[in-house]
């Protein structure tokens, strides 16, 4: 009994019991409060306030809570940098700067005036107080991620604005504290500018090189995750060495690794899972533990300061978001996202108030310290964090819900029915299963309900008793690989007279729209292989067929070089293989370099203006000089060649030489051959291809419009 009573002594000290209590809070708080339509974020903060030292005193905010909380905060900023659409960020760069300056300058002006005239603070203290209003933390980003609207333009603008406000607010903090302590001199600005430039350049230039080198050599999933986590904390530490806040380092690490960790990859799923399940909830509970309800019992002075801080912080951020919404012509719900993502205060605000509280300017006759920011401001900050996080959570949840619903409604009203795309991945070699599944998950749209099917074929006359076990092992590996990236795949084991006949029958039975075939790494693409494939599959199946030879992991590819033959746009399957290639760029963030004639490039450029990816367009029509491409390709590029069957509009006699060229000049590059759906192929085309054929060929509609509708449907 004595031992039992010591274990239950508050605050808890047993690490096992502490961790168990935290896990139950992470599990139950969102479940309970979800019944009252209260965001998960608020539930965890309130739970932290309840069990914390200022609540029931069940747990202390000790070093372990602070450690996991710091990891959670860095995780939020890292994931924000990792998930941001770099192409959209470049497109909206000026808008991000615009909103960032507004959401910094308006709170700075209103906060300084409130500090001087309403709270009777000195000018330096008022400016520092205003910088706390101007900064914000992406506390509500997990809500946006939960509803799948992280690619929305308002979200990208808010993320860019967050970096700007944090940098400027921390700069104000350094200047005010330096002026108050007499440390500002001519060398201060040179030292800060130089260290910041070296730090930013080092992270953005060296981390991608280091990451690509590691991912190409080590495929172990655990090692990759630990490597990424180590880089995040190294960047955060280097950020502090440069005189910046650690959250800036975590965000830059996410930007640097953005293109190496695609959103559809298994590594991204692991990063999000661990963060959302453990580290980020720890951070929110830790923030809740800061809340002290006794502040309201300290007299009217504390209440007045807390009220003014909450009012100015919320009103100034709302005003900045409202002006941005109206001037940039955003929707009301996008305006809510701007306000919700920029209103929550936490990291930089806490850093500023703690530093300001520790700066002693002098002493009163009674021996009390005169601080840059007094105890009333410190207590008011904790209340402001709770209030702003609560308001931001409700506003963000409403905006994210409505934006997600609007996206779904737009797809339903676009006039395009879901064709039920089905991607078939025949498997025969264990060594390329992961790469084939990764390619399959990357070429399909994120929100599309495309089904993936893994196929293993056993010849009917095979009497080997272990053949079925080997086939099942391939299917199990495929299912495990797909599940790691949060994708489902259906396994099919089939007995047939030969592999080609098995594929053909499965395509017909399940109405397959895409086939992904693979070669072993560093294997040759032989004439025999293509010949058998052409006779067996390509001449009988109305599918987009992709033949993949992986040399390096898909995530380490820098660019995709796409060669398109003349008249490719005249094939009825042109929109469908193009969507797959487009998804490669969207899901990996990598650049695509198109080579083709003027006719096809003009269509691609028109589509690219409406559906942005990072792309380059080069005129190329002389396939006799195919080797000109070998001089333009780099070691980490992947080559994609659009092929054609004989007697079809885009067929060229030079295509028969492609296998030899790939084996001789592109042996160190990953290669993908794409055969589009073409007229007269297969016993019967699917309804999808027929409808597109009628729209394009019968009604004469511009192909770019057809592509536009298909891209909208396949977002």
LINJONOR-V812886 format. One record per run of one state. SS is the DSSP state (2 for helix, 1 for strand, 0 for the rest). FROM is the first residue (numbers start at 0). LEN is the number of residues. Records with the same first field share a line. If there is no record, write none. Layout:
BEGIN
SS=FROM-LEN ; FROM-LEN
END
This chain:
BEGIN
0=0-1 ; 7-7 ; 34-5 ; 51-11 ; 83-2 ; 91-1 ; 118-4 ; 134-6 ; 146-6 ; 181-4 ; 217-3 ; 241-4 ; 256-1 ; 260-5 ; 289-3 ; 297-2 ; 327-4 ; 343-3 ; 358-1 ; 363-5 ; 371-3 ; 413-8 ; 426-3 ; 443-7 ; 459-7 ; 484-4 ; 496-2 ; 510-3 ; 519-7 ; 538-5 ; 549-4 ; 556-2 ; 563-4 ; 570-3 ; 588-2 ; 596-1 ; 610-4 ; 619-3 ; 631-5 ; 643-9 ; 665-4 ; 675-11 ; 698-4 ; 713-2
2=1-6 ; 14-20 ; 39-12 ; 62-21 ; 85-6 ; 92-26 ; 122-12 ; 140-6 ; 152-29 ; 185-32 ; 220-21 ; 245-11 ; 257-3 ; 265-24 ; 292-5 ; 299-28 ; 331-12 ; 346-12 ; 374-39 ; 429-14 ; 466-18 ; 498-12 ; 526-12 ; 553-3 ; 567-3 ; 573-15 ; 597-13 ; 622-9 ; 652-13 ; 686-12 ; 702-11
1=359-4 ; 368-3 ; 421-5 ; 450-9 ; 488-8 ; 513-6 ; 543-6 ; 558-5 ; 590-6 ; 614-5 ; 636-7 ; 669-6
END
